[in-house]
Amino acid sequence: LSPNLLVIKDGAGRFHRSSDAGTSWQDGSSGANDLAALTNIWFFNSREGIALDFDDVIKRTNDGGKTWVKQHLSVSPAGGYRWQFLDNGTGWMITSSATIYRSTDMGKTWVAPDEKIGTTLHNPKDFYFIDENSGWAITGYSYLQEGSIFRSVDGGVSWQAVPNTAITGLTA
């Protein structure tokens, strides 16, 4: 995202755009699109962005957020609630179904990790990647596993628990 273009959503669900690094703001909520339903927004540059809405529909813009259109996907990562992209367009999204999906084309297509490779993450809560391969995730405690910090060195295809980071359930 350009340091001059800013897009925010206020508590009433209205969007506001600034194209001059926050010196002035315009209401970006007018128009035919229901922008109030957008929840998770990421801009790749000053014009192209991606967002989720409350119905788990991915929407895209190519005009700096003035208009948004539904993106049709062959595989839809339902329940996405956080994503991160690198400058090259590689990105990850965590879903409410506890899966971290990966995209290599600015979110135009998404792939789930192969559960046959490495450790399957149960109940991931958050993640962060520093490059295309190196990332960390934290899982919450569940009946399937202790919570822990996991590391990936292959872009999220597989995950390994970081030793001595177990998070156990509460005891009385």
SEBASE-406971 format. One record per atom (N, C-alpha, C, O): x, y, z; residue in three letters. Coordinates in steps of 0.2 Angstrom, whole numbers, padded with zeros to 4 digits, always signed. Layout:
N
XYZAla;...
REM end
This chain:
172
+0004-0006+0000Leu;+0000+0000+0000Leu;+0004+0006+0000Leu;+0009+0006+0004Leu;+0003+0011-0004Ser;+0006+0017-0004Ser;+0006+0020+0003Ser;+0000+0020+0006Ser;+0011+0024+0005Pro;+0011+0027+0011Pro;+0006+0033+0011Pro;+0004+0036+0016Pro;+0004+0035+0005Asn;-0001+0041+0005Asn;-0008+0038+0005Asn;-0012+0042+0007Asn;-0010+0032+0003Leu;-0016+0030+0003Leu;-0018+0026+0009Leu;-0015+0021+0011Leu;-0023+0028+0012Leu;-0026+0025+0019Leu;-0033+0024+0018Leu;-0037+0028+0015Leu;-0035+0018+0020Val;-0042+0016+0021Val;-0044+0014+0028Val;-0040+0009+0030Val;-0049+0017+0031Ile;-0051+0014+0038Ile;-0058+0013+0038Ile;-0062+0016+0034Ile;-0060+0009+0043Lys;-0067+0008+0044Lys;-0069+0010+0051Lys;-0066+0008+0056Lys;-0074+0015+0052Asp;-0076+0017+0058Asp;-0081+0012+0062Asp;-0083+0007+0059Asp;-0082+0013+0068Gly;-0087+0009+0072Gly;-0094+0008+0069Gly;-0097+0004+0071Gly;-0096+0013+0065Ala;-0102+0013+0062Ala;-0102+0009+0055Ala;-0107+0008+0052Ala;-0096+0006+0053Gly;-0096+0003+0047Gly;-0095+0007+0041Gly;-0095+0004+0035Gly;-0093+0013+0042Arg;-0092+0018+0036Arg;-0084+0018+0034Arg;-0080+0018+0039Arg;-0083+0018+0028Phe;-0076+0018+0026Phe;-0074+0025+0024Phe;-0078+0029+0022Phe;-0068+0027+0025His;-0065+0033+0024His;-0058+0032+0021His;-0054+0028+0022His;-0057+0036+0015Arg;-0051+0036+0011Arg;-0047+0042+0012Arg;-0050+0048+0012Arg;-0040+0042+0012Ser;-0036+0047+0011Ser;-0031+0046+0006Ser;-0028+0040+0006Ser;-0030+0050+0001Ser;-0025+0049-0004Ser;-0019+0054-0002Ser;-0014+0054-0007Ser;-0019+0057+0003Asp;-0013+0062+0005Asp;-0010+0060+0012Asp;-0009+0065+0016Asp;-0009+0054+0013Ala;-0006+0052+0020Ala;-0010+0054+0026Ala;-0007+0055+0031Ala;-0017+0055+0025Gly;-0021+0057+0031Gly;-0022+0064+0032Gly;-0025+0066+0037Gly;-0019+0068+0028Thr;-0021+0075+0029Thr;-0028+0077+0028Thr;-0031+0081+0031Thr;-0031+0074+0023Ser;-0038+0075+0022Ser;-0041+0068+0020Ser;-0038+0063+0018Ser;-0048+0068+0022Trp;-0052+0061+0021Trp;-0058+0062+0018Trp;-0061+0067+0018Trp;-0060+0057+0014Gln;-0066+0057+0010Gln;-0070+0051+0012Gln;-0067+0046+0014Gln;-0077+0052+0012Asp;-0081+0046+0014Asp;-0081+0041+0008Asp;-0082+0043+0002Asp;-0079+0035+0009Gly;-0078+0030+0004Gly;-0084+0025+0004Gly;-0084+0020+0001Gly;-0089+0027+0008Ser;-0094+0022+0009Ser;-0100+0023+0004Ser;-0105+0019+0004Ser;-0100+0028+0000Ser;-0106+0029-0004Ser;-0105+0025-0010Ser;-0099+0023-0012Ser;-0110+0024-0014Gly;-0110+0020-0020Gly;-0114+0014-0019Gly;-0118+0013-0014Gly;-0114+0010-0024Ala;-0119+0004-0025Ala;-0117-0002-0020Ala;-0121-0006-0018Ala;-0110-0002-0019Asn;-0108-0008-0015Asn;-0109-0007-0007Asn;-0109-0002-0005Asn;-0111-0013-0004Asp;-0112-0012+0003Asp;-0105-0013+0007Asp;-0103-0019+0009Asp;-0101-0008+0007Leu;-0095-0008+0010Leu;-0095-0009+0018Leu;-0090-0011+0021Leu;-0101-0008+0021Ala;-0101-0009+0028Ala;-0100-0016+0030Ala;-0098-0018+0036Ala;-0101-0021+0026Ala;-0100-0028+0027Ala;-0093-0030+0027Ala;-0091-0036+0028Ala;-0088-0026+0024Leu;-0082-0028+0023Leu;-0078-0028+0030Leu;-0079-0024+0034Leu;-0074-0034+0031Thr;-0071-0034+0038Thr;-0064-0034+0038Thr;-0061-0031+0042Thr;-0061-0038+0033Asn;-0053-0038+0033Asn;-0051-0036+0027Asn;-0052-0039+0021Asn;-0047-0030+0027Ile;-0045-0027+0021Ile;-0037-0027+0020Ile;-0034-0026+0025Ile;-0035-0028+0014Trp;-0028-0028+0013Trp;-0027-0025+0006Trp;-0030-0027+0001Trp;-0022-0020+0006Phe;-0020-0016-0001Phe;-0013-0019-0003Phe;-0009-0019+0001Phe;-0013-0020-0009Phe;-0006-0022-0012Phe;-0002-0016-0015Phe;+0004-0016-0015Phe;-0006-0011-0017Asn;-0003-0005-0019Asn;-0009+0000-0019Asn;-0014-0001-0015Asn;-0008+0006-0022Ser;-0013+0011-0021Ser;-0019+0010-0024Ser;-0024+0014-0023Ser;-0020+0005-0029Arg;-0026+0004-0032Arg;-0029-0003-0031Arg;-0035-0004-0030Arg;-0025-0008-0030Glu;-0028-0015-0030Glu;-0028-0018-0022Glu;-0023-0017-0019Glu;-0034-0020-0020Gly;-0035-0022-0014Gly;-0039-0028-0013Gly;-0043-0030-0018Gly;-0040-0031-0008Ile;-0044-0037-0007Ile;-0047-0037+0000Ile;-0044-0034+0005Ile;-0053-0039+0001Ala;-0057-0039+0007Ala;-0061-0045+0008Ala;-0063-0048+0003Ala;-0063-0046+0014Leu;-0068-0051+0016Leu;-0075-0047+0018Leu;-0074-0042+0021Leu;-0080-0050+0017Asp;-0086-0048+0020Asp;-0089-0053+0025Asp;-0087-0058+0026Asp;-0095-0051+0028Phe;-0097-0055+0034Phe;-0100-0062+0031Phe;-0101-0066+0035Phe;-0101-0062+0025Asp;-0104-0069+0022Asp;-0098-0073+0019Asp;-0099-0077+0015Asp;-0092-0071+0021Asp;-0086-0075+0019Asp;-0084-0074+0012Asp;-0081-0079+0009Asp;-0087-0069+0009Val;-0086-0068+0002Val;-0080-0063+0001Val;-0079-0058+0004Val;-0075-0065-0004Ile;-0069-0061-0005Ile;-0071-0056-0010Ile;-0074-0058-0015Ile;-0069-0050-0009Lys;-0071-0045-0014Lys;-0064-0041-0016Lys;-0059-0041-0012Lys;-0064-0039-0022Arg;-0057-0035-0024Arg;-0059-0028-0027Arg;-0065-0027-0029Arg;-0054-0024-0026Thr;-0055-0017-0029Thr;-0048-0016-0034Thr;-0043-0019-0032Thr;-0049-0012-0039Asn;-0044-0010-0043Asn;-0044-0003-0044Asn;-0040+0000-0048Asn;-0048+0001-0040Asp;-0048+0008-0040Asp;-0047+0011-0033Asp;-0050+0016-0032Asp;-0043+0008-0029Gly;-0041+0011-0023Gly;-0047+0011-0018Gly;-0047+0014-0013Gly;-0052+0006-0019Gly;-0057+0005-0014Gly;-0063+0009-0015Gly;-0068+0009-0011Gly;-0064+0012-0021Lys;-0070+0016-0023Lys;-0075+0011-0024Lys;-0081+0012-0022Lys;-0074+0005-0028Thr;-0079+0000-0029Thr;-0076-0007-0028Thr;-0069-0008-0028Thr;-0080-0011-0026Trp;-0078-0018-0024Trp;-0082-0023-0028Trp;-0088-0022-0028Trp;-0079-0028-0031Val;-0083-0034-0034Val;-0081-0040-0031Val;-0076-0042-0029Val;-0086-0045-0031Lys;-0085-0051-0029Lys;-0080-0055-0033Lys;-0080-0055-0039Lys;-0076-0059-0029Gln;-0071-0063-0032Gln;-0074-0070-0032Gln;-0075-0073-0027Gln;-0074-0073-0038His;-0076-0080-0039His;-0070-0085-0038His;-0065-0084-0042His;-0071-0090-0033Leu;-0065-0094-0032Leu;-0068-0101-0033Leu;-0073-0103-0032Leu;-0063-0106-0035Ser;-0065-0113-0036Ser;-0065-0116-0029Ser;-0069-0121-0028Ser;-0060-0114-0025Val;-0060-0116-0018Val;-0061-0110-0013Val;-0057-0105-0014Val;-0066-0110-0009Ser;-0067-0104-0005Ser;-0065-0105+0002Ser;-0067-0110+0006Ser;-0060-0102+0005Pro;-0058-0102+0012Pro;-0063-0099+0016Pro;-0062-0093+0018Pro;-0068-0102+0018Ala;-0074-0100+0022Ala;-0071-0098+0029Ala;-0067-0101+0032Ala;-0074-0092+0031Gly;-0073-0090+0038Gly;-0066-0087+0039Gly;-0064-0087+0045Gly;-0063-0084+0034Gly;-0057-0081+0035Gly;-0057-0075+0039Gly;-0062-0071+0039Gly;-0053-0074+0044Tyr;-0053-0068+0048Tyr;-0047-0065+0049Tyr;-0047-0059+0053Tyr;-0041-0067+0046Arg;-0035-0063+0046Arg;-0031-0065+0041Arg;-0030-0071+0039Arg;-0028-0060+0037Trp;-0023-0062+0032Trp;-0017-0058+0032Trp;-0017-0052+0035Trp;-0011-0060+0029Gln;-0005-0056+0029Gln;-0002-0058+0022Gln;-0002-0063+0019Gln;+0000-0053+0018Phe;+0003-0053+0012Phe;+0010-0050+0012Phe;+0011-0045+0015Phe;+0014-0053+0008Leu;+0021-0050+0007Leu;+0021-0046+0001Leu;+0016-0046-0003Leu;+0026-0042+0000Asp;+0026-0037-0006Asp;+0026-0041-0013Asp;+0023-0038-0018Asp;+0028-0047-0013Asn;+0027-0051-0020Asn;+0021-0054-0021Asn;+0020-0057-0026Asn;+0016-0053-0016Gly;+0009-0056-0017Gly;+0008-0062-0014Gly;+0002-0065-0014Gly;+0013-0065-0011Thr;+0012-0072-0007Thr;+0008-0070-0001Thr;+0010-0065+0003Thr;+0003-0074+0001Gly;+0000-0072+0007Gly;-0003-0078+0010Gly;-0004-0084+0008Gly;-0006-0077+0016Trp;-0009-0082+0020Trp;-0015-0080+0024Trp;-0016-0074+0025Trp;-0020-0084+0025Met;-0026-0082+0028Met;-0028-0088+0033Met;-0028-0094+0031Met;-0030-0086+0039Ile;-0032-0091+0044Ile;-0040-0090+0044Ile;-0043-0085+0044Ile;-0043-0096+0045Thr;-0050-0096+0045Thr;-0053-0099+0051Thr;-0049-0102+0055Thr;-0059-0098+0052Ser;-0063-0100+0058Ser;-0063-0108+0059Ser;-0064-0110+0064Ser;-0062-0111+0053Ser;-0061-0118+0053Ser;-0054-0121+0055Ser;-0053-0127+0054Ser;-0050-0116+0057Ala;-0044-0118+0060Ala;-0039-0120+0054Ala;-0035-0125+0055Ala;-0039-0117+0049Thr;-0035-0119+0043Thr;-0031-0112+0041Thr;-0034-0107+0041Thr;-0025-0113+0039Ile;-0021-0108+0036Ile;-0020-0109+0029Ile;-0016-0114+0027Ile;-0023-0105+0025Tyr;-0023-0106+0018Tyr;-0017-0101+0015Tyr;-0015-0097+0018Tyr;-0014-0103+0009Arg;-0009-0100+0006Arg;-0011-0097-0001Arg;-0014-0101-0005Arg;-0009-0092-0003Ser;-0010-0089-0010Ser;-0003-0086-0012Ser;+0001-0084-0008Ser;-0002-0087-0019Thr;+0004-0085-0022Thr;+0003-0079-0027Thr;+0007-0077-0031Thr;-0003-0077-0027Asp;-0006-0073-0033Asp;-0010-0067-0030Asp;-0015-0066-0033Asp;-0008-0064-0025Met;-0012-0059-0021Met;-0019-0061-0020Met;-0024-0057-0020Met;-0020-0067-0018Gly;-0027-0069-0015Gly;-0032-0071-0021Gly;-0038-0072-0019Gly;-0029-0072-0027Lys;-0034-0074-0032Lys;-0036-0081-0032Lys;-0041-0083-0034Lys;-0031-0085-0029Thr;-0032-0092-0028Thr;-0029-0094-0021Thr;-0024-0091-0019Thr;-0032-0099-0018Trp;-0030-0101-0011Trp;-0029-0109-0011Trp;-0033-0112-0014Trp;-0024-0111-0007Val;-0023-0118-0006Val;-0022-0119+0001Val;-0019-0116+0005Val;-0025-0125+0003Ala;-0025-0127+0010Ala;-0018-0131+0011Ala;-0016-0134+0006Ala;-0015-0131+0017Pro;-0009-0135+0017Pro;-0011-0143+0017Pro;-0016-0145+0018Pro;-0006-0147+0014Asp;-0007-0154+0014Asp;-0006-0157+0021Asp;-0001-0157+0024Asp;-0012-0160+0023Glu;-0012-0163+0030Glu;-0007-0169+0030Glu;-0006-0171+0036Glu;-0005-0172+0025Lys;-0001-0178+0025Lys;+0006-0176+0026Lys;+0011-0180+0028Lys;+0008-0170+0026Ile;+0015-0167+0027Ile;+0015-0164+0034Ile;+0012-0159+0035Ile;+0020-0166+0038Gly;+0022-0162+0044Gly;+0016-0163+0049Gly;+0012-0167+0049Gly;+0016-0158+0053Thr;+0011-0158+0059Thr;+0005-0154+0057Thr;+0006-0148+0054Thr;-0001-0156+0058Thr;-0007-0153+0057Thr;-0008-0148+0063Thr;-0008-0150+0069Thr;-0009-0142+0061Leu;-0011-0137+0066Leu;-0018-0138+0068Leu;-0023-0138+0064Leu;-0020-0138+0075His;-0027-0138+0077His;-0028-0132+0081His;-0024-0130+0086His;-0033-0128+0079Asn;-0035-0122+0083Asn;-0030-0117+0082Asn;-0028-0114+0087Asn;-0027-0115+0076Pro;-0022-0110+0076Pro;-0026-0103+0077Pro;-0032-0102+0075Pro;-0023-0099+0081Lys;-0026-0092+0083Lys;-0023-0086+0079Lys;-0026-0082+0078Lys;-0016-0087+0078Asp;-0013-0081+0074Asp;-0007-0084+0071Asp;-0004-0090+0072Asp;-0004-0080+0066Phe;+0002-0082+0063Phe;+0006-0076+0060Phe;+0003-0070+0060Phe;+0012-0077+0058Tyr;+0016-0071+0055Tyr;+0021-0074+0051Tyr;+0025-0079+0053Tyr;+0022-0072+0045Phe;+0027-0074+0040Phe;+0032-0068+0039Phe;+0030-0063+0038Phe;+0039-0070+0039Ile;+0044-0065+0038Ile;+0046-0065+0031Ile;+0049-0060+0028Ile;+0045-0070+0027Asp;+0046-0071+0020Asp;+0042-0077+0017Asp;+0038-0079+0021Asp;+0043-0079+0011Glu;+0039-0084+0008Glu;+0039-0091+0011Glu;+0035-0095+0011Glu;+0045-0092+0015Asn;+0045-0099+0018Asn;+0045-0099+0026Asn;+0042-0103+0029Asn;+0047-0093+0029Ser;+0048-0093+0037Ser;+0042-0090+0040Ser;+0041-0084+0039Ser;+0038-0094+0044Gly;+0033-0091+0048Gly;+0032-0095+0054Gly;+0034-0100+0055Gly;+0028-0092+0059Trp;+0026-0095+0065Trp;+0019-0094+0066Trp;+0015-0090+0063Trp;+0016-0099+0070Ala;+0009-0099+0072Ala;+0008-0101+0079Ala;+0012-0104+0082Ala;+0003-0098+0082Ile;+0002-0100+0089Ile;-0005-0104+0089Ile;-0010-0101+0086Ile;-0006-0109+0093Thr;-0012-0113+0093Thr;-0015-0112+0100Thr;-0011-0111+0105Thr;-0021-0112+0101Gly;-0024-0112+0107Gly;-0025-0119+0110Gly;-0025-0124+0106Gly;-0026-0120+0116Tyr;-0027-0126+0120Tyr;-0033-0129+0117Tyr;-0038-0126+0117Tyr;-0033-0136+0116Ser;-0039-0139+0114Ser;-0039-0146+0116Ser;-0034-0148+0119Ser;-0044-0150+0115Tyr;-0044-0157+0117Tyr;-0039-0161+0112Tyr;-0037-0167+0114Tyr;-0038-0158+0107Leu;-0033-0162+0102Leu;-0026-0161+0103Leu;-0022-0165+0102Leu;-0024-0155+0106Gln;-0017-0154+0108Gln;-0016-0148+0113Gln;-0021-0145+0114Gln;-0010-0148+0116Glu;-0009-0142+0120Glu;-0008-0136+0115Glu;-0006-0137+0109Glu;-0009-0130+0117Gly;-0007-0125+0114Gly;+0000-0124+0113Gly;+0004-0126+0118Gly;+0003-0121+0108Ser;+0010-0121+0107Ser;+0012-0116+0101Ser;+0007-0113+0098Ser;+0018-0114+0101Ile;+0021-0111+0095Ile;+0023-0115+0090Ile;+0027-0120+0092Ile;+0022-0114+0084Phe;+0024-0119+0078Phe;+0028-0115+0073Phe;+0027-0108+0073Phe;+0032-0118+0070Arg;+0036-0114+0065Arg;+0035-0118+0058Arg;+0035-0124+0058Arg;+0035-0114+0053Ser;+0035-0117+0046Ser;+0041-0114+0042Ser;+0043-0108+0043Ser;+0045-0119+0039Val;+0050-0117+0035Val;+0049-0118+0027Val;+0053-0117+0023Val;+0043-0120+0026Asp;+0041-0121+0019Asp;+0034-0117+0017Asp;+0030-0120+0013Asp;+0034-0111+0019Gly;+0028-0107+0017Gly;+0021-0109+0020Gly;+0016-0107+0017Gly;+0021-0113+0025Gly;+0015-0115+0028Gly;+0012-0122+0026Gly;+0007-0124+0028Gly;+0016-0125+0022Val;+0014-0132+0020Val;+0014-0137+0026Val;+0010-0141+0026Val;+0020-0136+0030Ser;+0020-0141+0036Ser;+0022-0136+0042Ser;+0025-0131+0041Ser;+0021-0139+0048Trp;+0022-0135+0054Trp;+0026-0140+0059Trp;+0024-0146+0059Trp;+0030-0137+0062Gln;+0034-0141+0068Gln;+0033-0137+0074Gln;+0034-0131+0074Gln;+0031-0140+0080Ala;+0031-0137+0086Ala;+0038-0135+0088Ala;+0043-0138+0088Ala;+0038-0129+0091Val;+0044-0126+0094Val;+0045-0129+0101Val;+0040-0128+0105Val;+0050-0132+0102Pro;+0051-0135+0109Pro;+0050-0130+0115Pro;+0052-0125+0114Pro;+0047-0133+0120Asn;+0047-0129+0126Asn;+0042-0123+0126Asn;+0043-0118+0129Asn;+0037-0124+0121Thr;+0032-0118+0121Thr;+0025-0120+0122Thr;+0020-0117+0120Thr;+0024-0126+0125Ala;+0017-0129+0126Ala;+0013-0125+0131Ala;+0016-0122+0136Ala;+0007-0124+0129Ile;+0002-0120+0133Ile;-0003-0125+0135Ile;-0007-0128+0131Ile;-0003-0127+0142Thr;-0008-0132+0144Thr;-0014-0129+0147Thr;-0014-0123+0148Thr;-0019-0133+0148Gly;-0026-0130+0151Gly;-0025-0128+0158Gly;-0020-0130+0161Gly;-0030-0125+0160Leu;-0030-0122+0167Leu;-0031-0128+0172Leu;-0035-0132+0170Leu;-0028-0128+0178Thr;-0029-0133+0183Thr;-0032-0129+0189Thr;-0031-0123+0190Thr;-0036-0133+0192Ala;-0040-0130+0198Ala;-0036-0130+0204Ala;-0038-0128+0210Ala;
REM end
